Amino acid sequence: MKQVKLITELVEKSAFGVCSYLGKKMGIRTTRVRIYFIYTSFVAFGSPVVFYLFVAFWINVKEYISKKKNIIWE
């Protein structure tokens, strides 16, 4: 079980963690967010990929800003 959890966390981090971030913010399971994303990708012919990349960019910028603030105040 630990190995499966480790692999899952590795895949989530390498895939920007957008689905897990959205799941935590909305209070629903990450797998449910992934399923909805896949369904909307099929229905909308892949346009949710743009949304996914935008959120991934936003999360990285947000983490960079928060790390930068911590470095300044320390």
Biopython code that builds the backbone (N, CA, C, O; Angstrom):
import numpy as np
from Bio.PDB.StructureBuilder import StructureBuilder

atoms = [
    (1, "MET", "N", (0.808, -1.193, 0.000)),
    (1, "MET", "CA", (0.000, 0.000, 0.000)),
    (1, "MET", "C", (0.860, 1.270, 0.000)),
    (1, "MET", "O", (0.507, 2.258, -0.643)),
    (2, "LYS", "N", (1.974, 1.243, 0.711)),
    (2, "LYS", "CA", (2.835, 2.422, 0.755)),
    (2, "LYS", "C", (3.430, 2.717, -0.613)),
    (2, "LYS", "O", (3.598, 3.878, -0.987)),
    (3, "GLN", "N", (3.744, 1.669, -1.354)),
    (3, "GLN", "CA", (4.331, 1.851, -2.674)),
    (3, "GLN", "C", (3.327, 2.482, -3.635)),
    (3, "GLN", "O", (3.688, 3.342, -4.438)),
    (4, "VAL", "N", (2.077, 2.059, -3.556)),
    (4, "VAL", "CA", (1.040, 2.621, -4.412)),
    (4, "VAL", "C", (0.826, 4.088, -4.076)),
    (4, "VAL", "O", (0.680, 4.918, -4.973)),
    (5, "LYS", "N", (0.807, 4.407, -2.803)),
    (5, "LYS", "CA", (0.632, 5.797, -2.384)),
    (5, "LYS", "C", (1.813, 6.657, -2.828)),
    (5, "LYS", "O", (1.624, 7.799, -3.247)),
    (6, "LEU", "N", (3.016, 6.122, -2.739)),
    (6, "LEU", "CA", (4.210, 6.837, -3.172)),
    (6, "LEU", "C", (4.173, 7.111, -4.675)),
    (6, "LEU", "O", (4.495, 8.213, -5.119)),
    (7, "ILE", "N", (3.784, 6.117, -5.446)),
    (7, "ILE", "CA", (3.679, 6.290, -6.900)),
    (7, "ILE", "C", (2.596, 7.306, -7.242)),
    (7, "ILE", "O", (2.786, 8.137, -8.130)),
    (8, "THR", "N", (1.471, 7.251, -6.551)),
    (8, "THR", "CA", (0.386, 8.207, -6.789)),
    (8, "THR", "C", (0.834, 9.628, -6.497)),
    (8, "THR", "O", (0.546, 10.533, -7.280)),
    (9, "GLU", "N", (1.526, 9.846, -5.399)),
    (9, "GLU", "CA", (2.011, 11.181, -5.067)),
    (9, "GLU", "C", (3.034, 11.665, -6.083)),
    (9, "GLU", "O", (3.039, 12.845, -6.435)),
    (10, "LEU", "N", (3.891, 10.785, -6.558)),
    (10, "LEU", "CA", (4.887, 11.152, -7.563)),
    (10, "LEU", "C", (4.223, 11.578, -8.869)),
    (10, "LEU", "O", (4.622, 12.572, -9.476)),
    (11, "VAL", "N", (3.219, 10.833, -9.298)),
    (11, "VAL", "CA", (2.506, 11.173, -10.536)),
    (11, "VAL", "C", (1.763, 12.493, -10.376)),
    (11, "VAL", "O", (1.753, 13.314, -11.294)),
    (12, "GLU", "N", (1.137, 12.706, -9.210)),
    (12, "GLU", "CA", (0.413, 13.954, -8.981)),
    (12, "GLU", "C", (1.350, 15.152, -9.016)),
    (12, "GLU", "O", (1.010, 16.181, -9.601)),
    (13, "LYS", "N", (2.503, 15.040, -8.412)),
    (13, "LYS", "CA", (3.444, 16.157, -8.408)),
    (13, "LYS", "C", (4.025, 16.407, -9.784)),
    (13, "LYS", "O", (4.255, 17.557, -10.159)),
    (14, "SER", "N", (4.268, 15.348, -10.543)),
    (14, "SER", "CA", (4.837, 15.535, -11.872)),
    (14, "SER", "C", (3.804, 16.055, -12.861)),
    (14, "SER", "O", (4.173, 16.604, -13.900)),
    (15, "ALA", "N", (2.530, 15.897, -12.563)),
    (15, "ALA", "CA", (1.460, 16.397, -13.429)),
    (15, "ALA", "C", (0.916, 17.719, -12.890)),
    (15, "ALA", "O", (-0.264, 18.022, -13.065)),
    (16, "PHE", "N", (1.753, 18.489, -12.250)),
    (16, "PHE", "CA", (1.466, 19.820, -11.717)),
    (16, "PHE", "C", (0.536, 19.816, -10.503)),
    (16, "PHE", "O", (0.437, 20.846, -9.836)),
    (17, "GLY", "N", (-0.132, 18.746, -10.187)),
    (17, "GLY", "CA", (-0.995, 18.687, -9.025)),
    (17, "GLY", "C", (-2.248, 19.527, -9.143)),
    (17, "GLY", "O", (-2.821, 19.913, -8.124)),
    (18, "VAL", "N", (-2.690, 19.821, -10.350)),
    (18, "VAL", "CA", (-3.855, 20.680, -10.546)),
    (18, "VAL", "C", (-5.114, 20.011, -10.031)),
    (18, "VAL", "O", (-5.904, 20.645, -9.331)),
    (19, "CYS", "N", (-5.316, 18.762, -10.357)),
    (19, "CYS", "CA", (-6.532, 18.078, -9.929)),
    (19, "CYS", "C", (-6.586, 17.933, -8.402)),
    (19, "CYS", "O", (-7.644, 18.105, -7.798)),
    (20, "SER", "N", (-5.458, 17.620, -7.790)),
    (20, "SER", "CA", (-5.452, 17.505, -6.330)),
    (20, "SER", "C", (-5.661, 18.864, -5.672)),
    (20, "SER", "O", (-6.320, 18.958, -4.636)),
    (21, "TYR", "N", (-5.102, 19.917, -6.268)),
    (21, "TYR", "CA", (-5.295, 21.264, -5.732)),
    (21, "TYR", "C", (-6.765, 21.671, -5.813)),
    (21, "TYR", "O", (-7.325, 22.186, -4.845)),
    (22, "LEU", "N", (-7.384, 21.441, -6.960)),
    (22, "LEU", "CA", (-8.791, 21.786, -7.122)),
    (22, "LEU", "C", (-9.678, 20.939, -6.215)),
    (22, "LEU", "O", (-10.663, 21.436, -5.668)),
    (23, "GLY", "N", (-9.334, 19.671, -6.058)),
    (23, "GLY", "CA", (-10.101, 18.799, -5.175)),
    (23, "GLY", "C", (-10.043, 19.249, -3.731)),
    (23, "GLY", "O", (-11.055, 19.221, -3.029)),
    (24, "LYS", "N", (-8.868, 19.666, -3.278)),
    (24, "LYS", "CA", (-8.741, 20.153, -1.905)),
    (24, "LYS", "C", (-9.500, 21.460, -1.707)),
    (24, "LYS", "O", (-10.143, 21.657, -0.676)),
    (25, "LYS", "N", (-9.427, 22.354, -2.692)),
    (25, "LYS", "CA", (-10.114, 23.641, -2.580)),
    (25, "LYS", "C", (-11.631, 23.487, -2.587)),
    (25, "LYS", "O", (-12.334, 24.207, -1.878)),
    (26, "MET", "N", (-12.141, 22.539, -3.398)),
    (26, "MET", "CA", (-13.589, 22.351, -3.501)),
    (26, "MET", "C", (-14.119, 21.342, -2.491)),
    (26, "MET", "O", (-15.332, 21.219, -2.319)),
    (27, "GLY", "N", (-13.232, 20.625, -1.828)),
    (27, "GLY", "CA", (-13.650, 19.671, -0.803)),
    (27, "GLY", "C", (-14.170, 18.361, -1.366)),
    (27, "GLY", "O", (-15.013, 17.717, -0.741)),
    (28, "ILE", "N", (-13.686, 17.951, -2.534)),
    (28, "ILE", "CA", (-14.086, 16.673, -3.106)),
    (28, "ILE", "C", (-12.843, 15.850, -3.414)),
    (28, "ILE", "O", (-11.722, 16.359, -3.393)),
    (29, "ARG", "N", (-13.059, 14.572, -3.698)),
    (29, "ARG", "CA", (-11.930, 13.680, -3.946)),
    (29, "ARG", "C", (-11.223, 14.029, -5.242)),
    (29, "ARG", "O", (-11.840, 14.492, -6.201)),
    (30, "THR", "N", (-9.928, 13.802, -5.253)),
    (30, "THR", "CA", (-9.105, 14.101, -6.413)),
    (30, "THR", "C", (-9.509, 13.247, -7.609)),
    (30, "THR", "O", (-9.523, 13.727, -8.743)),
    (31, "THR", "N", (-9.835, 11.993, -7.360)),
    (31, "THR", "CA", (-10.230, 11.119, -8.467)),
    (31, "THR", "C", (-11.497, 11.622, -9.144)),
    (31, "THR", "O", (-11.641, 11.493, -10.360)),
    (32, "ARG", "N", (-12.404, 12.187, -8.384)),
    (32, "ARG", "CA", (-13.638, 12.725, -8.949)),
    (32, "ARG", "C", (-13.331, 13.919, -9.855)),
    (32, "ARG", "O", (-13.935, 14.063, -10.918)),
    (33, "VAL", "N", (-12.406, 14.766, -9.441)),
    (33, "VAL", "CA", (-12.012, 15.910, -10.259)),
    (33, "VAL", "C", (-11.376, 15.435, -11.558)),
    (33, "VAL", "O", (-11.646, 15.990, -12.624)),
    (34, "ARG", "N", (-10.532, 14.413, -11.474)),
    (34, "ARG", "CA", (-9.892, 13.874, -12.679)),
    (34, "ARG", "C", (-10.922, 13.304, -13.652)),
    (34, "ARG", "O", (-10.829, 13.516, -14.861)),
    (35, "ILE", "N", (-11.904, 12.581, -13.112)),
    (35, "ILE", "CA", (-12.941, 12.010, -13.976)),
    (35, "ILE", "C", (-13.728, 13.119, -14.661)),
    (35, "ILE", "O", (-13.988, 13.030, -15.861)),
    (36, "TYR", "N", (-14.113, 14.162, -13.929)),
    (36, "TYR", "CA", (-14.838, 15.276, -14.540)),
    (36, "TYR", "C", (-13.983, 15.963, -15.599)),
    (36, "TYR", "O", (-14.493, 16.360, -16.647)),
    (37, "PHE", "N", (-12.707, 16.103, -15.336)),
    (37, "PHE", "CA", (-11.812, 16.728, -16.308)),
    (37, "PHE", "C", (-11.733, 15.900, -17.581)),
    (37, "PHE", "O", (-11.758, 16.450, -18.682)),
    (38, "ILE", "N", (-11.637, 14.592, -17.442)),
    (38, "ILE", "CA", (-11.583, 13.717, -18.616)),
    (38, "ILE", "C", (-12.877, 13.802, -19.405)),
    (38, "ILE", "O", (-12.846, 13.912, -20.631)),
    (39, "TYR", "N", (-14.027, 13.753, -18.714)),
    (39, "TYR", "CA", (-15.316, 13.845, -19.407)),
    (39, "TYR", "C", (-15.479, 15.173, -20.132)),
    (39, "TYR", "O", (-15.934, 15.202, -21.275)),
    (40, "THR", "N", (-15.116, 16.268, -19.482)),
    (40, "THR", "CA", (-15.260, 17.565, -20.150)),
    (40, "THR", "C", (-14.274, 17.710, -21.301)),
    (40, "THR", "O", (-14.554, 18.419, -22.267)),
    (41, "SER", "N", (-13.132, 17.053, -21.212)),
    (41, "SER", "CA", (-12.183, 17.095, -22.326)),
    (41, "SER", "C", (-12.754, 16.410, -23.559)),
    (41, "SER", "O", (-12.563, 16.885, -24.678)),
    (42, "PHE", "N", (-13.452, 15.299, -23.361)),
    (42, "PHE", "CA", (-14.072, 14.619, -24.493)),
    (42, "PHE", "C", (-15.236, 15.424, -25.067)),
    (42, "PHE", "O", (-15.391, 15.513, -26.285)),
    (43, "VAL", "N", (-16.039, 16.000, -24.202)),
    (43, "VAL", "CA", (-17.205, 16.756, -24.652)),
    (43, "VAL", "C", (-16.783, 18.051, -25.335)),
    (43, "VAL", "O", (-17.354, 18.424, -26.360)),
    (44, "ALA", "N", (-15.801, 18.733, -24.787)),
    (44, "ALA", "CA", (-15.386, 20.043, -25.303)),
    (44, "ALA", "C", (-14.197, 19.940, -26.261)),
    (44, "ALA", "O", (-13.575, 20.954, -26.579)),
    (45, "PHE", "N", (-13.879, 18.748, -26.716)),
    (45, "PHE", "CA", (-12.812, 18.511, -27.690)),
    (45, "PHE", "C", (-11.456, 19.037, -27.236)),
    (45, "PHE", "O", (-10.710, 19.602, -28.037)),
    (46, "GLY", "N", (-11.132, 18.856, -25.960)),
    (46, "GLY", "CA", (-9.793, 19.176, -25.474)),
    (46, "GLY", "C", (-9.581, 20.593, -24.993)),
    (46, "GLY", "O", (-8.477, 20.925, -24.562)),
    (47, "SER", "N", (-10.593, 21.443, -25.049)),
    (47, "SER", "CA", (-10.379, 22.822, -24.603)),
    (47, "SER", "C", (-10.116, 22.961, -23.102)),
    (47, "SER", "O", (-9.489, 23.945, -22.711)),
    (48, "PRO", "N", (-10.554, 22.041, -22.238)),
    (48, "PRO", "CA", (-10.182, 22.158, -20.826)),
    (48, "PRO", "C", (-8.684, 22.045, -20.572)),
    (48, "PRO", "O", (-8.222, 22.378, -19.481)),
    (49, "VAL", "N", (-7.927, 21.587, -21.544)),
    (49, "VAL", "CA", (-6.476, 21.508, -21.392)),
    (49, "VAL", "C", (-5.898, 22.907, -21.195)),
    (49, "VAL", "O", (-4.940, 23.084, -20.443)),
    (50, "VAL", "N", (-6.475, 23.895, -21.865)),
    (50, "VAL", "CA", (-6.032, 25.283, -21.696)),
    (50, "VAL", "C", (-6.274, 25.726, -20.256)),
    (50, "VAL", "O", (-5.413, 26.357, -19.643)),
    (51, "PHE", "N", (-7.441, 25.396, -19.720)),
    (51, "PHE", "CA", (-7.751, 25.716, -18.325)),
    (51, "PHE", "C", (-6.770, 25.020, -17.391)),
    (51, "PHE", "O", (-6.287, 25.629, -16.436)),
    (52, "TYR", "N", (-6.473, 23.756, -17.654)),
    (52, "TYR", "CA", (-5.545, 22.983, -16.839)),
    (52, "TYR", "C", (-4.168, 23.635, -16.811)),
    (52, "TYR", "O", (-3.566, 23.782, -15.748)),
    (53, "LEU", "N", (-3.675, 24.022, -17.978)),
    (53, "LEU", "CA", (-2.355, 24.654, -18.049)),
    (53, "LEU", "C", (-2.350, 26.014, -17.355)),
    (53, "LEU", "O", (-1.358, 26.378, -16.724)),
    (54, "PHE", "N", (-3.442, 26.770, -17.464)),
    (54, "PHE", "CA", (-3.543, 28.054, -16.777)),
    (54, "PHE", "C", (-3.485, 27.864, -15.264)),
    (54, "PHE", "O", (-2.770, 28.591, -14.575)),
    (55, "VAL", "N", (-4.229, 26.894, -14.746)),
    (55, "VAL", "CA", (-4.228, 26.636, -13.302)),
    (55, "VAL", "C", (-2.857, 26.140, -12.849)),
    (55, "VAL", "O", (-2.389, 26.516, -11.775)),
    (56, "ALA", "N", (-2.214, 25.305, -13.651)),
    (56, "ALA", "CA", (-0.869, 24.827, -13.301)),
    (56, "ALA", "C", (0.106, 26.003, -13.217)),
    (56, "ALA", "O", (0.917, 26.079, -12.295)),
    (57, "PHE", "N", (0.022, 26.910, -14.176)),
    (57, "PHE", "CA", (0.859, 28.103, -14.150)),
    (57, "PHE", "C", (0.561, 28.942, -12.913)),
    (57, "PHE", "O", (1.485, 29.411, -12.248)),
    (58, "TRP", "N", (-0.715, 29.136, -12.598)),
    (58, "TRP", "CA", (-1.116, 29.945, -11.461)),
    (58, "TRP", "C", (-0.614, 29.341, -10.141)),
    (58, "TRP", "O", (-0.148, 30.067, -9.264)),
    (59, "ILE", "N", (-0.710, 28.024, -10.003)),
    (59, "ILE", "CA", (-0.233, 27.359, -8.783)),
    (59, "ILE", "C", (1.271, 27.564, -8.627)),
    (59, "ILE", "O", (1.746, 27.851, -7.528)),
    (60, "ASN", "N", (2.023, 27.419, -9.716)),
    (60, "ASN", "CA", (3.475, 27.607, -9.638)),
    (60, "ASN", "C", (3.834, 29.041, -9.285)),
    (60, "ASN", "O", (4.758, 29.266, -8.504)),
    (61, "VAL", "N", (3.129, 30.009, -9.839)),
    (61, "VAL", "CA", (3.388, 31.417, -9.514)),
    (61, "VAL", "C", (3.046, 31.686, -8.053)),
    (61, "VAL", "O", (3.784, 32.378, -7.352)),
    (62, "LYS", "N", (1.936, 31.141, -7.603)),
    (62, "LYS", "CA", (1.507, 31.331, -6.219)),
    (62, "LYS", "C", (2.533, 30.744, -5.240)),
    (62, "LYS", "O", (2.845, 31.364, -4.223)),
    (63, "GLU", "N", (3.052, 29.558, -5.544)),
    (63, "GLU", "CA", (4.075, 28.949, -4.687)),
    (63, "GLU", "C", (5.366, 29.761, -4.713)),
    (63, "GLU", "O", (6.015, 29.926, -3.680)),
    (64, "TYR", "N", (5.739, 30.263, -5.873)),
    (64, "TYR", "CA", (6.949, 31.079, -5.989)),
    (64, "TYR", "C", (6.831, 32.346, -5.155)),
    (64, "TYR", "O", (7.774, 32.725, -4.461)),
    (65, "ILE", "N", (5.675, 33.002, -5.219)),
    (65, "ILE", "CA", (5.463, 34.231, -4.457)),
    (65, "ILE", "C", (5.494, 33.952, -2.961)),
    (65, "ILE", "O", (6.091, 34.711, -2.197)),
    (66, "SER", "N", (4.844, 32.852, -2.536)),
    (66, "SER", "CA", (4.826, 32.542, -1.104)),
    (66, "SER", "C", (6.225, 32.174, -0.605)),
    (66, "SER", "O", (6.581, 32.526, 0.520)),
    (67, "LYS", "N", (7.016, 31.485, -1.403)),
    (67, "LYS", "CA", (8.395, 31.163, -1.004)),
    (67, "LYS", "C", (9.245, 32.428, -0.973)),
    (67, "LYS", "O", (10.098, 32.583, -0.099)),
    (68, "LYS", "N", (9.024, 33.308, -1.898)),
    (68, "LYS", "CA", (9.778, 34.545, -1.938)),
    (68, "LYS", "C", (9.486, 35.396, -0.703)),
    (68, "LYS", "O", (10.402, 35.991, -0.136)),
    (69, "LYS", "N", (8.229, 35.460, -0.282)),
    (69, "LYS", "CA", (7.873, 36.224, 0.915)),
    (69, "LYS", "C", (8.533, 35.638, 2.156)),
    (69, "LYS", "O", (9.005, 36.383, 3.015)),
    (70, "ASN", "N", (8.571, 34.333, 2.258)),
    (70, "ASN", "CA", (9.186, 33.698, 3.423)),
    (70, "ASN", "C", (10.689, 33.977, 3.476)),
    (70, "ASN", "O", (11.243, 34.174, 4.557)),
    (71, "ILE", "N", (11.333, 33.996, 2.348)),
    (71, "ILE", "CA", (12.763, 34.241, 2.310)),
    (71, "ILE", "C", (13.059, 35.674, 2.745)),
    (71, "ILE", "O", (14.026, 35.906, 3.470)),
    (72, "ILE", "N", (12.265, 36.615, 2.326)),
    (72, "ILE", "CA", (12.486, 38.017, 2.662)),
    (72, "ILE", "C", (12.324, 38.246, 4.168)),
    (72, "ILE", "O", (13.131, 38.956, 4.768)),
    (73, "TRP", "N", (11.319, 37.671, 4.771)),
    (73, "TRP", "CA", (11.023, 37.941, 6.186)),
    (73, "TRP", "C", (11.873, 37.145, 7.140)),
    (73, "TRP", "O", (11.849, 37.423, 8.339)),
    (74, "GLU", "N", (12.612, 36.186, 6.681)),
    (74, "GLU", "CA", (13.429, 35.384, 7.590)),
    (74, "GLU", "C", (14.740, 36.043, 7.920)),
    (74, "GLU", "O", (15.538, 35.488, 8.675)),
]
sb = StructureBuilder()
sb.init_structure("model")
sb.init_model(0)
sb.init_chain("A")
sb.init_seg("    ")
for serial, (resi, resn, name, xyz) in enumerate(atoms, 1):
    if name == "N":
        sb.init_residue(resn, " ", resi, " ")
    sb.init_atom(name, np.array(xyz, "f"), 0.0, 1.0, " ", f" {name:<3s}", serial, name[0])
structure = sb.get_structure()
